[in-house]
Amino acid sequence: MEKPLKITSRMADAEFMDFFKLYYREKFKTARIVMFAAAALAAVTALYAYIVRYNIVTALVCLWLAVFLAVYPQRMYRKPYKSVRGKMMTSKFTFDNGGFTEKSGKASVEKKYSEIIKAVETGKYFVFFLEGQSASVVCKKFMSESDAETIRGLVKANTKYKRVK
């Protein structure tokens, strides 16, 4: 890559919601599977308690627990989304062979590709999962296909890359 690639990314309500859904789906995949298995176990316990007429209260509590464990992981993204709803965020990214720089407001963050835990590409975004609970999002809405191909090539060559729908 001869000169750095500069991209401006803007996120509003729809983009924030899509991001948080993707983030929680990817970040907590194992926890969601475990919670779904626990929900199935609680549902079986509720059915057993009801059929055997062991205790209707036990059946209701287990049924409530099953519903909670099945539904909550699907809606975890709502709390962080509510904190940014109605806001607009513009970030300027500069990609080169060594990594990328993200400038948002007065803050500037430089990341090497080796620091990216996982890169996920969707039809609308590139999401770079960083250490801890941190991630960077690049909207593809305002970039050309050649720019997207350049970023894709850099990411595939230097990080763990995944394409999702």
Phi, psi and chi 1 to 4 in degrees:
 res  aa     phi    psi   chi1   chi2   chi3   chi4
   1 MET       -  118.9  176.3  179.3 -130.9      -
   2 GLU   -73.7  -55.3  -65.7  174.5   14.0      -
   3 LYS  -121.7  153.2   62.7  179.3 -174.1  170.8
   4 PRO   -62.0  146.4  -19.9   29.8      -      -
   5 LEU   -93.3  125.1  174.7   64.1      -      -
   6 LYS  -109.2  128.2  -63.3 -177.1 -176.8 -131.6
   7 ILE  -131.5  137.5  -57.6  -70.8      -      -
   8 THR  -105.9  129.3  -61.2      -      -      -
   9 SER  -120.5  129.9  177.5      -      -      -
  10 ARG  -119.6  135.5  -69.2 -177.6 -175.9   87.0
  11 MET  -126.1  132.8  -68.2 -179.2   64.3      -
  12 ALA  -125.5 -161.3      -      -      -      -
  13 ASP   -53.6  -52.7  -78.7  -11.7      -      -
  14 ALA   -62.5  -41.0      -      -      -      -
  15 GLU   -67.4  -41.0  -70.5   83.2   11.9      -
  16 PHE   -61.2  -44.3  -80.7  123.3      -      -
  17 MET   -63.2  -45.8 -177.3  174.8  -78.2      -
  18 ASP   -59.1  -42.8  -71.9  -14.4      -      -
  19 PHE   -62.4  -50.1  162.2   68.7      -      -
  20 PHE   -64.2  -36.2  -77.2  119.9      -      -
  21 LYS   -61.5  -48.6  -78.0 -178.5 -178.5  179.1
  22 LEU   -63.2  -44.6  174.4   69.8      -      -
  23 TYR   -58.3  -50.9  179.7   83.0      -      -
  24 TYR   -70.2  -32.5  -79.4   95.1      -      -
  25 ARG   -65.7  -42.5 -172.9  175.4   68.6 -129.8
  26 GLU   -79.5  -41.7  -69.8  -66.5  -38.5      -
  27 LYS   -72.2  -34.4 -163.9   76.9  170.0  172.5
  28 PHE  -117.3   36.8  -61.9  106.1      -      -
  29 LYS   -60.3  -47.5 -169.9  176.9  -73.3 -174.2
  30 THR   -65.1  -42.9  -56.0      -      -      -
  31 ALA   -62.4  -37.9      -      -      -      -
  32 ARG   -65.2  -39.5  -71.5  175.9   50.6 -179.9
  33 ILE   -65.4  -44.5  -68.2  168.5      -      -
  34 VAL   -63.4  -42.9  169.1      -      -      -
  35 MET   -66.4  -35.4  -71.7  179.0   83.4      -
  36 PHE   -67.1  -40.3 -175.0   76.8      -      -
  37 ALA   -63.8  -41.4      -      -      -      -
  38 ALA   -64.7  -36.3      -      -      -      -
  39 ALA   -64.9  -41.4      -      -      -      -
  40 ALA   -64.0  -41.2      -      -      -      -
  41 LEU   -63.7  -42.1 -177.9   62.7      -      -
  42 ALA   -65.5  -37.0      -      -      -      -
  43 ALA   -66.4  -41.7      -      -      -      -
  44 VAL   -64.1  -40.9  168.2      -      -      -
  45 THR   -63.4  -41.1  -56.1      -      -      -
  46 ALA   -62.4  -44.0      -      -      -      -
  47 LEU   -63.6  -43.5 -174.5   62.8      -      -
  48 TYR   -61.8  -46.0  176.4   76.9      -      -
  49 ALA   -63.2  -35.0      -      -      -      -
  50 TYR   -74.8  -45.0  180.0   73.5      -      -
  51 ILE   -65.8  -44.5  -69.7  173.6      -      -
  52 VAL   -76.9   -9.5  175.5      -      -      -
  53 ARG    57.7   34.9  -61.9 -170.9 -164.2  -73.5
  54 TYR   -64.1  -49.9  177.6   70.9      -      -
  55 ASN  -169.7  120.4 -172.1  -18.7      -      -
  56 ILE   -66.6  -33.4 -167.4   73.2      -      -
  57 VAL   -65.3  -43.2  173.3      -      -      -
  58 THR   -60.9  -42.6  -58.0      -      -      -
  59 ALA   -61.7  -43.9      -      -      -      -
  60 LEU   -66.9  -42.0  -70.1  174.0      -      -
  61 VAL   -63.7  -44.2  168.7      -      -      -
  62 CYS   -65.8  -37.9  -71.8      -      -      -
  63 LEU   -65.4  -43.2 -174.6   60.6      -      -
  64 TRP   -60.7  -44.0  177.6   86.3      -      -
  65 LEU   -62.2  -40.8 -176.8   61.5      -      -
  66 ALA   -62.2  -44.8      -      -      -      -
  67 VAL   -64.4  -45.2  169.8      -      -      -
  68 PHE   -59.0  -48.4  176.1   78.7      -      -
  69 LEU   -67.5  -27.5  -70.1  172.0      -      -
  70 ALA   -81.0  -34.1      -      -      -      -
  71 VAL   -91.5  -40.0  171.5      -      -      -
  72 TYR   -55.4  -47.0 -178.9   72.5      -      -
  73 PRO   -61.2  -25.9  -21.8   31.2      -      -
  74 GLN   -76.0  -15.9  -50.1  -56.2  -39.1      -
  75 ARG  -119.8   12.3  -58.6 -173.1 -178.6 -116.1
  76 MET   -61.4  -28.7  -75.0  179.0    9.8      -
  77 TYR   -69.2  -18.0   70.3   89.2      -      -
  78 ARG   -65.5  -39.1  -72.7 -175.1  175.0 -168.1
  79 LYS   -63.2  -51.8 -172.3  174.6 -176.7  178.4
  80 PRO   -66.2  -30.9   16.2  -24.3      -      -
  81 TYR   -63.9  -41.3  167.3   69.7      -      -
  82 LYS   -60.1  -30.3  -74.6 -179.9 -177.4  177.1
  83 SER   -72.1  -18.9   68.8      -      -      -
  84 VAL  -116.6   -0.5  -65.0      -      -      -
  85 ARG   -59.4  136.5 -176.1  173.8   36.9 -166.9
  86 GLY    85.4   -0.7      -      -      -      -
  87 LYS  -104.4  159.5  -63.6  179.6 -178.4  173.8
  88 MET  -122.4  136.0  172.3   74.3  103.8      -
  89 MET  -126.9  127.7 -176.0  174.9   82.7      -
  90 THR  -115.5  127.5  -58.3      -      -      -
  91 SER  -125.3  144.6  -60.8      -      -      -
  92 LYS  -113.4  122.6  -64.2 -178.9 -171.9  -93.8
  93 PHE  -108.9  141.7  -70.8   86.8      -      -
  94 THR  -126.1  116.6  -55.4      -      -      -
  95 PHE  -104.4  136.6  -68.8   89.6      -      -
  96 ASP  -139.6 -171.4   58.7   28.1      -      -
  97 ASN   -67.3  -25.4  -70.3  -30.0      -      -
  98 GLY   -91.6  -25.3      -      -      -      -
  99 GLY   169.2 -154.1      -      -      -      -
 100 PHE  -140.7  157.6   69.8   90.3      -      -
 101 THR  -118.7  133.2  -57.4      -      -      -
 102 GLU  -117.3  123.4  177.2 -178.2    4.2      -
 103 LYS  -115.7  123.7  -67.4 -179.5 -178.1  177.3
 104 SER  -135.9  111.6 -177.9      -      -      -
 105 GLY    66.6 -126.7      -      -      -      -
 106 LYS   -93.7  -10.3  -64.4  178.6 -178.2  176.8
 107 ALA   -84.9  144.2      -      -      -      -
 108 SER  -136.2  131.5  179.5      -      -      -
 109 VAL  -127.3  130.2  176.1      -      -      -
 110 GLU  -109.2  130.3  -70.5 -175.1   32.4      -
 111 LYS  -130.6  136.7  -69.7  -67.2  178.6 -178.0
 112 LYS   -87.1  153.9  -64.9  179.1  179.9  172.2
 113 TYR   -60.3  -29.8  -66.3  118.7      -      -
 114 SER   -67.1  -18.9   60.4      -      -      -
 115 GLU   -85.8   -8.8  -63.4  177.0   73.8      -
 116 ILE   -82.2  121.3  -61.9  173.1      -      -
 117 ILE   -72.3  -43.7  -64.5  168.0      -      -
 118 LYS  -156.4  141.9  175.6  172.1   50.9  171.1
 119 ALA  -115.1  129.0      -      -      -      -
 120 VAL  -120.6  131.1  176.9      -      -      -
 121 GLU  -112.6  132.2 -179.7 -177.0    2.7      -
 122 THR  -114.9 -174.7   69.0      -      -      -
 123 GLY   -66.8  -22.5      -      -      -      -
 124 LYS  -113.7  -19.2  -62.2  178.7 -179.3 -179.7
 125 TYR  -142.9  159.8  -45.6   99.8      -      -
 126 PHE  -111.8  128.0  -74.8  100.7      -      -
 127 VAL  -119.5  125.1  179.5      -      -      -
 128 PHE  -107.8  111.0  -55.3  116.2      -      -
 129 PHE   -82.3  122.6  -69.7   86.3      -      -
 130 LEU  -108.2 -174.8  -53.4  168.4      -      -
 131 GLU   -62.4  148.8  -65.7  175.7    0.1      -
 132 GLY    69.2 -136.7      -      -      -      -
 133 GLN  -101.0   24.3  -59.7  -67.5  -40.0      -
 134 SER   -99.6  146.0 -178.9      -      -      -
 135 ALA  -153.1  153.4      -      -      -      -
 136 SER  -119.6  139.9  -68.7      -      -      -
 137 VAL  -122.4  130.3 -178.0      -      -      -
 138 VAL  -117.4  114.9 -178.5      -      -      -
 139 CYS   -75.4  132.8  -69.7      -      -      -
 140 LYS   -85.5   -3.2  -67.9  165.1   50.9  175.9
 141 LYS   -59.1  -36.6 -173.6 -174.6 -136.2  178.8
 142 PHE  -106.2   19.3  -57.4  106.2      -      -
 143 MET  -123.7  157.9   72.1  173.1   72.8      -
 144 SER   -80.3  164.6   67.5      -      -      -
 145 GLU   -64.9  -33.0 -176.7   54.9   40.0      -
 146 SER   -68.3  -36.6   64.4      -      -      -
 147 ASP   -64.9  -42.7  -70.2  -14.6      -      -
 148 ALA   -62.2  -39.8      -      -      -      -
 149 GLU   -66.4  -37.5 -171.3   60.7   41.7      -
 150 THR   -63.3  -48.1  -58.8      -      -      -
 151 ILE   -62.5  -44.0  -65.6  171.0      -      -
 152 ARG   -57.4  -44.4 -169.7  176.6  -58.9  116.8
 153 GLY   -63.6  -44.6      -      -      -      -
 154 LEU   -62.1  -43.5  -72.2  168.1      -      -
 155 VAL   -69.1  -45.1  169.5      -      -      -
 156 LYS   -60.8  -37.3  -81.6 -176.5  176.1 -179.7
 157 ALA   -75.1  -24.2      -      -      -      -
 158 ASN  -121.2   -7.3  -63.8  -61.3      -      -
 159 THR  -141.7  178.4   66.7      -      -      -
 160 LYS   -81.9  116.0 -179.1  179.7  174.4 -175.0
 161 TYR  -112.9  142.3  170.3   82.1      -      -
 162 LYS  -143.5  136.4  177.3 -179.3  175.7 -178.1
 163 ARG  -108.4  127.9  170.1  113.6  177.3  139.1
 164 VAL  -127.1  162.9  -63.5      -      -      -
 165 LYS   -85.0      -  -68.2 -176.5  179.6 -176.0
